[in-house]
Amino acid sequence: MKQKYYAVRKGRQPGIYLDWESCKKQVEGFAGAQYKSFSTKDEAAQYMSGQAPTTAVPGKKVSSATSNSQRIPEGHVVIYADGACSGNPGKGGYGAVVLRSDQRQELSAGFRRTTNNRMEILGCIAGLDAVEERSDVILYSDSRYVVDASTKGWAQTWRSRGWNRKVEGELVPALNSDLWARLLDLCEWHRVQFRWVRGHDGNVENERCDELARAAAASDDLQPDTGYEK
């Protein structure tokens, strides 16, 4: 197996680790954790120094091109994100397209057992996590769950209640709190506007995200969704 290097730039103990388990101990549950995996130690060191190598974080597959069909000003980013699940729970995947003024990125990853809502959130996280500089972001999702929880303050309320929500006057655990915590941290770093887009309605980028998510879920390279399987 080819050696990977896991660079933790922000976590319990920043540094370069040689295996995912060691890296995970430093970042899992750590608000605002910043970490990526690299194929060489030099790339990992470059990331630790604050530079931005063009390699993927754990769980992401990235392809880049230098053109997109939208005119996006410098300092602004447009993200499309989607999730898919074969069974719910079942094999799942996310897809995200990140558009900048001079660059396009496509990201995806598949998981062996997860839920559709988790993949919808994780697609948004993946897209935002790919934007290292603080930016103005418009994030499109066809998930009402994601968009409404973000724009109507539901997720912020769940967090203020210790990741509980009210059901008929009783507090019950909010689902997917591990992912919501990560998404809220990213939204507090970037300036994010969530916008709902109708799925399977001819929107080119939304359709592309759906393709990426479904292909990832159907791939042989499936990893555990540790937040769901624990």
N, C-alpha and C positions, 0 to 999 in steps of 0.2 A: 504494500500500500504506500502510495506517495505521501511523504511527510508534509503536514500542514503546520503553519505557524499562526497562533491565535494571539492577536494584539489587543490588549485591554487598555484603552486610553483613559477611560473613566469607569471605575468600579471599586470594589473593596480594596484590591491591591493591584494597581496598574502594572503592566509588564507584558512580556511575550511568553506564551505558554505553548507547549508542544502537543497538547491533546485537548479535546473539547471539554472533557469532564473537569479538568483543572480550570479552564476558562469559565465554564458555566458557574462554578462556585463563586467566582468574582463578580458576575453580572446578574445572575438570576435573582429577581426581587430587588435589585438595586435601581432606584429611580434615576432615569436619565443615563443609564449605562451606555458607553460607546465602545464598540468592539468590532473587529473584522478578522476574517481568516485570509491567509495569503499562502502562496505556493513557495515563496522564498523568504528567508530571514531579512534580507535587505528591504523587501517591500514592507514587511511588518515594522521594521525600524523606521522606515520613511513615514508610515502612518503615525507611529508614536511621536514623531517629531513635529507633527501637525500638518504634514503634506497629505495629498489625497491620491494615492495610487488607484488605478482603474481596475481593481479586482473586487470580487464580491464578498459580502459579509456572509457568515454562516447561514445556510439555508436559502441563499439567493443565487440565481443564475442571471447573468447580465449580458446583454448584447447592446452595442451602441452604434449609432450612426450620427452623422452631422447635419441631417436635414429633418425638418418637420413642416407640416402644412399650416401651422399656426404662427402668427407673428407675436412673439413674446418678448417684452422689454427686458433689458438687463436687470438682474436682481429679482425677477419674477419667475415662478415655476408653475406649470400646469401638470397635475397628476390625475390619471385615471386608474381606478383600482376595482378589482372584482374578485370574488371567491367562488369556488365550486366544491361540491361534495357528492360522492357516489354513495348514497345512503346518508342518513343523518342521525347518528354519527356514521362515519365510514371513511373511506379514502378521500382525501381532500387536497386542494391546492389553491394558491392565489396567483393572480397576475396583476402586474402594475406597469403602466407606461408613464415615464417621467419626461416631460418636455421642457427644455430650456431654450433660450434664444438661439443657441448654436449646437444643441445636442439633443439626442433622443436616446432614452434607455428603456429597455424592456426587462422586467424582473419577474421571476416565478420560482416556486418551490412546491414540492408535494409532501404530504404527510400521511402516515399509514392509518391513523385513526383520529378523527377530529370532527368538527361540525361546520356547517355552512357559515353560520354567523362568525365563528372564529376566523375562518378564512377571509371573510369580508373585512374584518378589522385588521387582520394581519397584512392584507394587501395594502391598506392605507399606511400602516406602520412601515412596511418595506419601502413604499414610495417616499415617505417623508424622511426615513432614515438615510436614503440615498442622497439627500440634499444636505451637505455638510455646512454650507454657509447659511446664516440666518436669512430667510427669504420670505417674500410675499407669495403665498401658495393658494391656488384654487384647486380644490380636490373634488373630483367627480366620482360618485359612487351610485350604483343602482339599488343599494340597500337602504330601505327606509329605517331599519334598525340603526345603522351606523349614522346616517345623516340626522335623523331626529334626535338620537341620544347626544349627538355633538352640538347641534344648533339650538336645541330646546333646553339644554342644561341638565339633562337627565344624568349623564355620566359624572358631571361635577357634583351633583347632589348625592349620587351613590358613594362617591369618594368621601364627601363630607360626613356621611353616616357610617364610615368605616367599611365601605363597600357592601352596604345593605340597601335594600329598597323596600318601600312600603307596599304591602298587599293587604287590603282590607284592614288597614290600621296596624298591621303587624310587620315587624322588620324581618325580612328574609334575605339570605345572601344574594347579591347581584351576580349574575352569570358573567363569566369571562373577565373578571376583575383584573387578572394579571395583564391581559392585553389592553384593557381600558386604561390602566395605569400608565403603560408605555405610550399609548396614543395621546393621552392628556399631556404627558411630559413633552412630547414632540410638538404638540399644538401650542404649548406655552413658550417654546423656543422659537418656532416659526410663527408667522402671522397667517393663519389658515382660514380660508372660507370654504365650507363644505357646500356642495351643490348636488342635488339629486338629479340623476339622468335616468330616463326610462330604459330598462334593459331590453335587449333583443329588438331594438326599434330603429336599427340602421345607423346608429352612431358608430363611426369607424373605430375610434379608440376604445370605446366600451366593448365593442365586439371583439377587438383584438385582445383585450384583457380577459374576456371570457374564454377565448381560444387558449391563451397561455395558462389560465387556471385549470382548464379541463385536461390539457396535455400534461401538466405537472401532476395532477391527481392520478392520471393513467400511466405514469412513468414507472420504471423499476427502481428509480432512485428516491425512495420514500423514507423520510426520517420520522422520529417520534415527535408528536406534539406534546412536549413534557408538561405543559400547563394543563392539558386535558387528561392525559393518561395517568398523572400522579394520583 
